Amino acid sequence: MIGERKYRTLRGDERRNARRVLSGVYQLADFYVAYQPAPELVRLVADRAVAEGQEADDPYCAAGGAWAMVQALRDAGR
């Protein structure tokens, strides 16, 4: 993805901020893909939201991604 390539050139606070934004983008995308007939895509997007939130060292972003993951797992019957 373009966003992922872009943040790799950044360092320090700029990189954390970029990862925070990317986590938010994945969380927004999760709301869309949740209504699509592809549960594996929902889990993938939620997992990336969690990972980016953790890499950003932002507990709120990580928690938002975790919430998306819980919803994906619940919908999958896990």
N, C-alpha and C positions, 0 to 999 in steps of 0.2 A: 504494500500500500504506500501511497505517496506520503501520508502522515507519518508512518513508521520510518521511512527513509529519512525524512526531514529531521525528526528529533534525534536521530543517531549522530548528527553533526554537532549537536548542542552539548554543553557541559553545565554542571552545577544547577543553580536555581532555574535557569532557562530550560534545562532538560526535564527537571521535575515538573515545571509548569506545563510543558508540552505533553508529558505523559499524563498529567492530570486532565488536560483537555481531551486527549485521546481516550482516556477511560470514560469520560462523559459522553463522547461520541459513540463508543461501544454500548454504553448504557441506553442511549437513545435508539441506537440500531436494534437493541434487544426488544424494545417495545414494539418495533415493526415486525421483526422476524418471529415474535411470539405468536403471531396470527397466521403464520405460513405453515404449510404442511411438511416441515422439515425439522423435526426435533433435534437432530444432530447439529444443525446450524444454530439453533437457539442456545444449546449448551456451549458451542464454540465461541459465540459472541459473548456470552456471560463469562466464560472462563477468561477471555482476553480482557474484559472489563475489570475483573478481579486482579489479574496480573499487572495491568497498567496502574491500577490504584495502589497496589503494593509497591511497585517500582517507583512511584511518585512520592512514596513515604507520606501518603495522605490517607488517614484512617477513614475519612468520610467517603472518599472515592472507592476505597477497598470495600467498605461496608455496602455501598450502593451496588457494586459488582457482585458482592456476596448475596445480596437480596435478589438480584436478577438470577443468580445461579440456583438459589433455593426455589424460586418460582419455576425455573426450567426443570429441576429435578422433581418437584411436586407434580407438574403437568405430565411428566414421563412416568409417574407412578412409583417413584423411588422414595 
